[in-house]
Amino acid sequence: MGAKAKVWVEECITKELDRISNRNLTIYQVANLLQVSHITVRRWIKEVKLIAWNTSETGTGRWRIPKESLEEFLQTRNCMNID
């Protein structure tokens, strides 16, 4: 059997996002929230599936994901296999 598709309950995630005071999330916060690996989140950023910005102009800094970007990502990916 293949891997089960990950389905996110948008209401639950929206409630969790509301609890986070920062406008931008770290890769690890997103990974924890969606219950995926930080490597998966990095892949989504690299594939431009999840919009993020880097704290360094050279791209060597830390990635930040705006809450709005995550919400849009979830709307387009909900009920789909995310791998």
C-alpha positions as CSV (number, residue, x, y, z in Angstrom):
1,M,0.0,0.0,0.0
2,G,1.1,3.5,-0.7
3,A,1.6,6.2,1.8
4,K,-1.6,7.9,3.1
5,A,-2.2,11.4,1.9
6,K,-1.8,14.0,4.6
7,V,-5.0,16.0,5.1
8,W,-4.9,19.2,7.1
9,V,-7.9,20.4,9.0
10,E,-7.8,24.1,8.0
11,E,-9.8,25.3,11.1
12,C,-7.3,23.6,13.5
13,I,-4.3,25.1,11.7
14,T,-5.9,28.5,11.5
15,K,-6.5,28.5,15.3
16,E,-2.8,27.5,15.8
17,L,-1.7,30.3,13.5
18,D,-3.8,32.8,15.4
19,R,-2.0,31.8,18.6
20,I,1.4,32.7,17.1
21,S,2.0,36.4,17.5
22,N,4.7,36.8,14.9
23,R,3.7,37.6,11.3
24,N,6.5,35.4,10.0
25,L,7.2,31.7,10.9
26,T,10.4,29.8,10.9
27,I,10.8,26.6,8.9
28,Y,10.7,24.6,12.1
29,Q,7.4,26.2,13.2
30,V,5.8,25.4,9.9
31,A,7.1,21.8,10.0
32,N,5.8,21.4,13.5
33,L,2.4,22.9,12.7
34,L,2.0,20.7,9.6
35,Q,3.6,17.6,11.2
36,V,6.2,17.2,8.4
37,S,10.0,17.3,8.3
38,H,11.8,20.7,8.1
39,I,13.4,19.2,5.0
40,T,10.0,18.9,3.4
41,V,9.3,22.6,4.2
42,R,12.7,23.6,2.7
43,R,11.8,21.6,-0.5
44,W,8.5,23.4,-0.8
45,I,10.4,26.7,-0.6
46,K,13.0,25.6,-3.1
47,E,10.2,24.4,-5.5
48,V,8.4,27.8,-4.9
49,K,5.4,26.0,-3.6
50,L,5.6,27.9,-0.4
51,I,6.6,31.5,-0.6
52,A,9.3,32.5,1.9
53,W,12.0,35.2,2.3
54,N,15.6,34.9,3.5
55,T,17.0,37.2,6.2
56,S,20.2,37.6,4.2
57,E,20.5,39.3,0.9
58,T,22.9,36.6,-0.2
59,G,20.5,33.8,0.7
60,T,22.7,32.4,3.5
61,G,20.4,33.6,6.3
62,R,17.3,32.1,7.9
63,W,14.1,31.5,6.0
64,R,10.9,33.1,7.2
65,I,7.4,32.2,5.9
66,P,4.7,34.9,6.1
67,K,1.5,33.6,7.7
68,E,-0.4,34.7,4.6
69,S,1.8,32.6,2.5
70,L,1.2,29.5,4.6
71,E,-2.5,30.1,4.5
72,E,-2.5,30.3,0.7
73,F,-0.3,27.2,0.5
74,L,-2.8,25.2,2.7
75,Q,-5.8,26.3,0.6
76,T,-4.2,25.1,-2.6
77,R,-2.8,21.8,-1.0
78,N,-5.6,20.7,1.3
79,C,-6.8,17.2,0.7
80,M,-3.9,16.4,-1.6
81,N,-0.9,14.2,-1.1
82,I,1.8,16.6,0.0
83,D,4.9,14.4,-0.7
